[in-house]
Amino acid sequence: MNLPNRSALSALPTLAGLSDAFDRGEMTPDTLIERALQRAQDADCAHIFCTLDATRIQQAAAQATQRRQAGQALGAFDGIAVSWKDLFDQAGEITGVASLTTRDDAPKLRDALCVAQLKAAGMIAFGRTNMTEFAFSGLGVNPNFGTPVNAWSQGEALAPGGSSAGAALSVARGIVPVAMGSDTSGSVRIPAALNGLAGFKPSSARVSCIGVWALAPTLDSVGPLAHTVEDICLLMRLLAVDADAAPAPADNASGAAIIRAVVPDGVWTEDVEPQIQRAFEHSLVRLKQAGAEIIRKPLHALDRVASLFSEYGTLVGIEAWHLHQEALTRAHLMDAQVAKRLQANAAYPLQNLSRLLDWRMRLQRMLAEELQGALLLMPTTAIDAPPLRRLEEDEAFFVKANRRMLRNTMACSFLDLPGLTFPTGINDNGLPAALLVSAESGRDEAVLGAGQAMARWLTGDQPLNEKR
């Protein structure tokens, strides 16, 4: 469980580090962007981007450099690149959702609101990142656009996690310091966890989804991926409607004694692969040593979610079917796994949707009563990143792996829990271990504040060294 050697960590960019480098005159936005564009062309960065308009990016970097040289920077992060998942509207570009079914769509006339917010802060939109088609899987596989390989693969190519696969790899491979993805059932938290990154799913109403392609509108959430929890908090401040209410990066790790967290008994923390279980228990021991109060008990609201899915189907699946069933008229252009998963939800009657929504409100109240203000701690995923080749060749293995990969995050999404994942070290398989910190809906700042402290206790809130 020791972290890897950190001698090369300076090569992994953070927002604060890049901003300081600009201020000291050690680099300019245009030199930074040129490095990023060169890095994006490397062989190990294949399939990360669906589109990458170098000319537009270079123009934006030149403008940022001019502003900084004139003392007119738009903010601390003016000139820093951020990648965008291929489901955010950007003026003049097609919102493709990594699908061949959208290739003839018209370019968008305006930016998604969250894109406009970061552009207003001077951040440079760096490419549209690859994803699972329609954002409808937790593994990140895309046979039509190619699948980016997990940054921690050693010999055998591993799945990147999804659906925000390219978003995670654009950060993990050192192209950009931060990325924006979407999370409906785990699509930010899973690829962040599998690639040794921090990732955050806010409560669904916390960041605007205006101009963001919808998979399941009730559950869709917009969230960032970065090397550190601190960078996650910095981005959330830029995206917050009320900046005064947004989390600020913590200056120290004080407050350990007031952090209370519940670890749910049963499948959520016990039915996981052995190396994940051992890493999770190791993190709990270290958190207790730092002064956090850890409470183990069953959470009946969480357990009921699992039985609801068996009884009524999933909210994400039913909403996706009613919103996107027309796409199946072009199923020959689609990823077969996505098409099958979408079609499978046609079997559920519409009244199941209202039943799920009714249960959702009841279980949200029940969970709040069970937690009593405490946080919720779980492993982010039940399994490590599976071999990519086997996912592509064995349909039964794909279905089982996808279900287990999504299990923990999907249940939390159903209850609209804000969730922060961050790496806690390396597990016995030599892959990133990750901790998922959640709380009831609306307590985003509590999750991020406690997450910063926990990350510093467990890792010093430092980025994991990239496996190259």
C-alpha positions as CSV (number, residue, x, y, z in Angstrom):
1,M,0.0,0.0,0.0
2,N,3.0,2.4,-0.3
3,L,2.7,5.1,-3.0
4,P,5.1,4.9,-5.9
5,N,8.2,6.9,-6.2
6,R,7.4,10.6,-6.5
7,S,10.6,11.9,-8.2
8,A,8.8,12.7,-11.4
9,L,5.6,14.2,-10.0
10,S,6.5,17.7,-11.1
11,A,5.7,16.5,-14.6
12,L,2.1,15.9,-13.6
13,P,0.3,19.3,-13.8
14,T,-2.0,20.8,-11.2
15,L,-4.0,24.0,-11.5
16,A,-2.2,25.8,-8.7
17,G,1.2,24.7,-10.0
18,L,0.5,25.9,-13.6
19,S,-0.9,29.2,-12.4
20,D,2.2,29.8,-10.3
21,A,4.4,28.9,-13.3
22,F,2.6,31.5,-15.4
23,D,3.0,34.1,-12.6
24,R,6.7,33.4,-12.3
25,G,7.2,33.6,-16.1
26,E,8.5,30.1,-16.3
27,M,6.0,29.3,-19.1
28,T,3.2,30.9,-21.1
29,P,-0.2,29.5,-22.2
30,D,1.0,29.0,-25.7
31,T,4.1,27.0,-24.7
32,L,2.0,24.9,-22.4
33,I,-0.6,24.2,-25.1
34,E,2.1,23.2,-27.6
35,R,3.4,20.6,-25.1
36,A,-0.1,19.3,-24.6
37,L,-0.7,19.0,-28.3
38,Q,2.6,17.1,-28.8
39,R,1.7,14.8,-25.9
40,A,-1.7,14.1,-27.4
41,Q,0.0,12.7,-30.5
42,D,2.0,10.0,-28.5
43,A,1.2,6.4,-29.2
44,D,0.0,5.8,-25.6
45,C,-2.6,8.6,-26.0
46,A,-4.4,6.9,-28.9
47,H,-8.2,7.1,-28.9
48,I,-8.4,9.7,-26.1
49,F,-10.0,12.3,-28.3
50,C,-12.9,12.2,-30.7
51,T,-11.9,15.6,-32.1
52,L,-8.9,17.8,-31.5
53,D,-8.9,21.2,-33.3
54,A,-5.3,22.2,-32.9
55,T,-5.7,25.5,-34.8
56,R,-8.6,26.7,-32.5
57,I,-6.7,25.6,-29.4
58,Q,-3.5,27.4,-30.4
59,Q,-5.5,30.6,-31.2
60,A,-7.1,30.5,-27.7
61,A,-3.7,30.0,-26.1
62,A,-2.2,32.9,-28.0
63,Q,-5.0,35.1,-26.8
64,A,-4.4,34.0,-23.2
65,T,-0.7,34.7,-23.5
66,Q,-1.4,38.2,-24.7
67,R,-3.8,38.8,-21.9
68,R,-1.3,37.7,-19.3
69,Q,1.5,39.7,-20.8
70,A,-0.7,42.8,-20.7
71,G,-1.7,42.2,-17.1
72,Q,-5.3,41.5,-18.1
73,A,-5.6,37.8,-17.2
74,L,-9.2,36.7,-16.7
75,G,-8.3,34.8,-13.6
76,A,-5.7,32.6,-12.0
77,F,-6.4,29.8,-14.5
78,D,-6.4,31.9,-17.7
79,G,-4.6,29.9,-20.3
80,I,-4.9,26.4,-18.7
81,A,-6.4,23.7,-20.7
82,V,-9.4,21.6,-19.8
83,S,-10.8,18.7,-21.9
84,W,-14.5,18.2,-22.5
85,K,-16.3,14.9,-22.8
86,D,-18.0,14.5,-26.2
87,L,-21.4,15.3,-24.9
88,F,-20.9,19.0,-24.0
89,D,-22.1,21.5,-26.6
90,Q,-19.5,23.8,-27.9
91,A,-20.2,26.5,-30.5
92,G,-19.3,25.4,-34.0
93,E,-18.8,21.7,-33.1
94,I,-21.0,18.6,-33.3
95,T,-22.0,17.1,-30.0
96,G,-21.2,13.5,-31.1
97,V,-21.5,11.4,-27.9
98,A,-18.9,9.2,-29.5
99,S,-21.5,7.7,-31.8
100,L,-21.7,7.2,-35.6
101,T,-25.4,7.9,-35.3
102,T,-24.7,11.7,-34.8
103,R,-22.1,12.2,-37.5
104,D,-24.6,14.2,-39.7
105,D,-25.9,16.4,-36.9
106,A,-25.5,20.2,-37.2
107,P,-22.8,22.0,-35.2
108,K,-24.1,23.6,-32.1
109,L,-24.7,27.4,-32.1
110,R,-23.6,28.0,-28.5
111,D,-21.6,26.6,-25.6
112,A,-23.1,24.5,-22.8
113,L,-23.4,26.8,-19.7
114,C,-20.6,25.0,-17.8
115,V,-18.3,25.3,-20.9
116,A,-19.1,29.0,-21.0
117,Q,-18.3,29.3,-17.3
118,L,-14.8,27.9,-17.6
119,K,-14.1,29.8,-20.8
120,A,-15.1,33.0,-19.0
121,A,-12.3,32.2,-16.5
122,G,-9.9,31.9,-19.4
123,M,-9.6,28.1,-19.5
124,I,-8.9,26.7,-22.9
125,A,-11.3,24.0,-24.3
126,F,-8.9,21.2,-25.3
127,G,-10.5,18.7,-27.5
128,R,-13.6,16.5,-27.2
129,T,-12.8,13.3,-25.3
130,N,-13.8,9.8,-26.2
131,M,-16.5,8.0,-24.2
132,T,-18.7,5.0,-24.2
133,E,-21.3,5.6,-26.8
134,F,-24.3,7.5,-25.3
135,A,-22.5,7.3,-21.9
136,F,-24.2,4.0,-21.4
137,S,-21.6,1.7,-19.7
138,G,-19.1,1.8,-16.8
139,L,-16.2,0.2,-18.7
140,G,-15.3,2.8,-21.3
141,V,-15.2,0.5,-24.3
142,N,-16.0,2.0,-27.7
143,P,-15.5,-0.2,-30.7
144,N,-16.4,2.5,-33.3
145,F,-14.0,5.2,-32.1
146,G,-11.4,2.9,-30.4
147,T,-10.9,2.5,-26.7
148,P,-8.2,4.4,-24.8
149,V,-6.1,2.1,-22.7
150,N,-6.0,2.4,-18.9
151,A,-2.9,4.4,-17.8
152,W,-1.9,1.7,-15.3
153,S,-1.8,-1.2,-17.8
154,Q,1.3,-3.3,-17.5
155,G,1.7,-5.5,-20.6
156,E,-2.0,-6.5,-20.9
157,A,-4.3,-3.6,-21.9
158,L,-6.9,-2.8,-19.2
159,A,-10.2,-1.1,-19.6
160,P,-10.1,2.6,-18.9
161,G,-13.5,2.8,-17.1
162,G,-16.4,4.7,-18.3
163,S,-18.2,6.3,-19.6
164,S,-15.8,9.3,-19.3
165,A,-12.9,7.2,-20.5
166,G,-11.1,9.8,-22.6
167,A,-11.6,12.5,-20.0
168,A,-9.8,10.4,-17.4
169,L,-6.9,9.4,-19.8
170,S,-6.5,13.1,-20.9
171,V,-5.5,13.8,-17.3
172,A,-3.8,10.6,-16.4
173,R,-1.6,10.7,-19.5
174,G,-0.5,14.3,-18.6
175,I,-2.1,16.1,-21.6
176,V,-4.3,18.4,-19.5
177,P,-4.4,19.0,-15.7
178,V,-8.2,18.7,-15.5
179,A,-11.1,17.3,-17.5
180,M,-14.9,17.6,-17.4
181,G,-17.1,14.6,-17.7
182,S,-20.6,13.5,-16.9
183,D,-21.7,11.0,-14.2
184,T,-25.1,9.3,-14.3
185,S,-24.3,6.0,-12.7
186,G,-20.5,6.4,-12.0
187,S,-19.1,7.7,-15.3
188,V,-16.7,10.2,-13.6
189,R,-16.0,8.3,-10.4
190,I,-15.2,4.9,-12.1
191,P,-12.6,6.1,-14.7
192,A,-11.1,8.4,-12.1
193,A,-10.7,5.5,-9.7
194,L,-9.3,3.1,-12.3
195,N,-6.7,5.6,-13.5
196,G,-5.4,6.9,-10.1
197,L,-7.3,10.2,-10.2
198,A,-9.6,12.2,-8.1
199,G,-13.2,12.6,-9.5
200,F,-16.3,14.2,-8.2
201,K,-20.0,13.7,-9.0
202,P,-21.9,16.6,-7.5
203,S,-25.6,16.5,-6.5
204,S,-27.4,16.6,-9.8
205,A,-28.6,20.2,-9.5
206,R,-25.2,21.6,-8.4
207,V,-23.7,22.2,-11.8
208,S,-25.9,23.3,-14.8
209,C,-26.7,20.6,-17.4
210,I,-27.9,23.2,-19.9
211,G,-26.3,22.2,-23.2
212,V,-25.2,18.8,-22.0
213,W,-26.4,15.7,-23.9
214,A,-28.8,13.8,-21.6
215,L,-28.7,10.1,-20.9
216,A,-31.1,10.1,-18.0
217,P,-32.1,13.6,-17.0
218,T,-33.1,12.7,-13.4
219,L,-29.7,11.4,-12.6
220,D,-27.3,13.2,-15.0
221,S,-24.6,15.2,-13.3
222,V,-21.6,17.2,-14.5
223,G,-18.3,16.6,-12.7
224,P,-14.5,17.2,-12.9
225,L,-11.5,14.8,-12.9
226,A,-8.0,15.9,-11.8
227,H,-4.8,14.7,-10.2
228,T,-5.8,16.1,-6.7
229,V,-8.8,16.8,-4.6
230,E,-7.6,20.4,-4.3
231,D,-8.0,20.8,-8.1
232,I,-11.5,19.3,-7.9
233,C,-12.4,22.0,-5.4
234,L,-10.9,24.8,-7.4
235,L,-12.9,23.7,-10.5
236,M,-16.1,23.4,-8.4
237,R,-15.7,27.0,-7.3
238,L,-15.6,28.1,-10.9
239,L,-18.7,26.1,-11.7
240,A,-20.7,27.0,-8.7
241,V,-23.7,29.4,-9.1
242,D,-22.9,30.8,-5.6
243,A,-19.1,31.1,-5.4
244,D,-19.2,31.9,-1.7
245,A,-20.9,28.6,-1.0
246,A,-18.4,26.6,-3.0
247,P,-15.6,24.7,-1.3
248,A,-12.2,26.3,-1.0
249,P,-9.0,24.2,-0.9
250,A,-8.2,23.4,2.7
251,D,-5.1,24.9,4.1
252,N,-4.4,22.1,6.6
253,A,-5.7,18.7,7.6
254,S,-7.3,19.9,10.9
255,G,-10.8,18.7,11.9
256,A,-10.0,15.0,11.9
257,A,-11.9,14.4,15.2
258,I,-15.1,15.8,13.8
259,I,-15.3,13.6,10.7
260,R,-17.8,10.9,11.2
261,A,-18.4,8.2,8.6
262,V,-20.5,5.2,8.1
263,V,-19.2,2.0,6.4
264,P,-22.2,0.0,5.3
265,D,-22.3,-3.7,6.2
266,G,-22.9,-6.3,3.5
267,V,-22.3,-6.4,-0.3
268,W,-21.2,-2.8,-0.7
269,T,-17.9,-3.2,1.2
270,E,-17.6,-7.0,1.5
271,D,-18.5,-8.5,-1.9
272,V,-15.5,-7.0,-3.6
273,E,-12.3,-8.4,-5.0
274,P,-9.8,-9.4,-2.2
275,Q,-7.2,-6.8,-3.1
276,I,-9.8,-4.0,-3.1
277,Q,-11.1,-5.2,0.3
278,R,-7.7,-5.2,1.8
279,A,-6.9,-1.7,0.5
280,F,-10.2,-0.4,1.8
281,E,-9.7,-1.8,5.2
282,H,-6.2,-0.4,5.3
283,S,-7.6,3.1,4.5
284,L,-10.1,2.7,7.3
285,V,-7.4,1.9,9.8
286,R,-5.4,5.0,8.8
287,L,-8.5,7.2,9.0
288,K,-9.1,6.0,12.5
289,Q,-5.5,6.7,13.4
290,A,-6.0,10.2,12.2
291,G,-9.0,10.7,14.5
292,A,-11.9,10.0,12.2
293,E,-14.9,8.2,13.7
294,I,-15.8,5.1,11.7
295,I,-19.2,3.5,12.3
296,R,-20.1,0.1,10.7
297,K,-23.7,-0.7,10.4
298,P,-26.3,-1.8,7.8
299,L,-27.9,0.9,5.7
300,H,-31.4,-0.3,4.8
301,A,-32.0,2.5,2.3
302,L,-28.9,1.5,0.3
303,D,-29.9,-2.2,0.5
304,R,-33.4,-1.4,-0.8
305,V,-31.9,0.3,-3.8
306,A,-30.4,-3.0,-5.0
307,S,-33.7,-4.9,-4.6
308,L,-35.6,-2.1,-6.4
309,F,-33.4,-2.5,-9.5
310,S,-34.2,-6.2,-9.5
311,E,-37.9,-5.5,-9.1
312,Y,-38.5,-2.5,-11.4
313,G,-35.4,-2.1,-13.5
314,T,-33.0,0.8,-13.3
315,L,-34.0,4.5,-13.4
316,V,-31.2,5.2,-15.8
317,G,-32.1,2.4,-18.1
318,I,-35.8,3.3,-18.3
319,E,-35.2,7.0,-18.8
320,A,-32.6,6.3,-21.5
321,W,-35.0,4.0,-23.3
322,H,-37.8,6.6,-23.4
323,L,-35.4,9.3,-24.4
324,H,-33.2,7.5,-27.0
325,Q,-35.2,4.5,-28.4
326,E,-35.3,6.2,-31.8
327,A,-31.5,5.7,-32.1
328,L,-32.2,1.9,-32.4
329,T,-33.5,2.6,-35.9
330,R,-29.8,3.0,-36.7
331,A,-28.6,0.2,-34.5
332,H,-26.3,-1.1,-37.3
333,L,-24.2,2.0,-36.6
334,M,-24.1,1.5,-32.8
335,D,-21.9,-0.3,-30.4
336,A,-23.7,-3.7,-30.1
337,Q,-23.5,-3.7,-26.3
338,V,-25.0,-0.2,-26.0
339,A,-27.8,-1.1,-28.4
340,K,-28.6,-4.3,-26.5
341,R,-28.6,-2.5,-23.1
342,L,-30.9,0.2,-24.5
343,Q,-33.3,-2.3,-26.1
344,A,-33.4,-4.4,-22.9
345,N,-35.2,-1.6,-21.1
346,A,-38.2,-1.7,-23.5
347,A,-39.6,-4.5,-21.4
348,Y,-40.3,-2.3,-18.4
349,P,-43.7,-0.6,-18.3
350,L,-43.8,3.2,-17.9
351,Q,-45.3,2.9,-14.4
352,N,-42.1,1.4,-13.2
353,L,-40.5,4.8,-13.7
354,S,-43.0,6.5,-11.4
355,R,-42.5,3.8,-8.8
356,L,-38.8,4.2,-8.9
357,L,-39.1,8.0,-8.5
358,D,-41.5,7.5,-5.6
359,W,-39.1,5.1,-3.9
360,R,-36.2,7.4,-4.6
361,M,-37.7,10.2,-2.5
362,R,-38.6,7.8,0.3
363,L,-35.1,6.2,0.4
364,Q,-33.4,9.6,0.3
365,R,-35.2,10.6,3.5
366,M,-34.5,7.1,5.0
367,L,-30.8,7.4,4.3
368,A,-30.5,10.8,5.8
369,E,-32.0,9.5,9.0
370,E,-29.7,6.5,9.0
371,L,-26.6,8.6,8.4
372,Q,-27.5,11.3,10.9
373,G,-25.1,13.7,9.3
374,A,-22.2,11.2,8.9
375,L,-20.4,10.6,5.6
376,L,-20.7,7.3,3.7
377,L,-17.5,5.4,2.8
378,M,-17.2,2.6,0.3
379,P,-14.8,1.2,-2.2
380,T,-15.4,3.1,-5.5
381,T,-15.6,-0.1,-7.5
382,A,-16.0,-3.8,-6.6
383,I,-13.4,-4.9,-9.2
384,D,-10.2,-3.7,-10.7
385,A,-10.0,-2.7,-14.3
386,P,-10.6,-5.9,-16.4
387,P,-8.6,-6.9,-19.4
388,L,-9.8,-5.0,-22.5
389,R,-9.3,-7.9,-24.9
390,R,-11.6,-10.2,-22.8
391,L,-14.3,-7.5,-22.6
392,E,-14.2,-7.2,-26.4
393,E,-14.3,-11.0,-27.0
394,D,-16.6,-12.4,-24.3
395,E,-20.0,-10.8,-24.1
396,A,-21.0,-12.6,-20.9
397,F,-17.8,-11.4,-19.2
398,F,-18.6,-7.9,-20.4
399,V,-22.1,-7.9,-18.9
400,K,-21.0,-9.2,-15.6
401,A,-18.0,-6.9,-15.3
402,N,-20.1,-3.9,-16.2
403,R,-22.7,-4.7,-13.6
404,R,-20.1,-5.1,-10.8
405,M,-18.1,-2.1,-11.9
406,L,-21.2,0.1,-11.6
407,R,-22.7,-1.4,-8.5
408,N,-21.6,1.0,-5.8
409,T,-21.6,4.2,-7.7
410,M,-25.0,3.4,-9.4
411,A,-26.8,2.9,-6.1
412,C,-25.3,6.2,-4.8
413,S,-26.4,8.0,-8.0
414,F,-30.0,6.7,-7.6
415,L,-30.1,8.5,-4.3
416,D,-28.4,11.6,-5.8
417,L,-25.5,11.4,-3.4
418,P,-22.6,13.7,-4.1
419,G,-19.5,11.4,-4.4
420,L,-15.8,12.0,-4.3
421,T,-13.3,9.4,-5.3
422,F,-9.6,9.7,-4.8
423,P,-6.6,7.3,-4.8
424,T,-5.4,6.0,-1.5
425,G,-2.3,4.0,-2.7
426,I,-1.6,0.9,-4.7
427,N,-3.4,-2.4,-4.1
428,D,-1.9,-5.8,-4.2
429,N,-2.4,-6.1,-8.0
430,G,-0.3,-3.0,-8.6
431,L,-3.3,-0.9,-9.5
432,P,-4.7,2.2,-7.9
433,A,-6.8,1.8,-4.8
434,A,-9.6,4.3,-4.4
435,L,-12.0,5.5,-1.7
436,L,-15.5,6.8,-2.4
437,V,-16.8,9.5,0.0
438,S,-20.4,10.4,-0.3
439,A,-23.2,12.1,1.7
440,E,-26.9,12.8,1.3
441,S,-28.0,14.9,-1.6
442,G,-27.0,18.6,-1.3
443,R,-24.1,18.1,1.0
444,D,-21.5,18.6,-1.7
445,E,-19.3,20.9,0.4
446,A,-19.2,18.5,3.3
447,V,-18.0,15.7,1.0
448,L,-15.3,17.9,-0.6
449,G,-14.1,19.4,2.7
450,A,-13.8,16.1,4.4
451,G,-12.3,14.6,1.2
452,Q,-9.5,17.1,1.2
453,A,-8.6,16.2,4.8
454,M,-8.9,12.4,4.1
455,A,-6.7,12.6,1.0
456,R,-4.0,14.4,2.9
457,W,-4.1,11.9,5.7
458,L,-3.9,9.0,3.3
459,T,-1.7,10.2,0.5
460,G,-0.6,13.8,1.2
461,D,-3.2,14.7,-1.6
462,Q,-0.4,14.1,-4.1
463,P,-1.0,12.7,-7.6
464,L,-0.1,9.1,-8.2
465,N,2.9,8.8,-10.5
466,E,1.7,7.8,-13.9
467,K,2.7,4.4,-15.1
468,R,4.3,4.8,-18.5
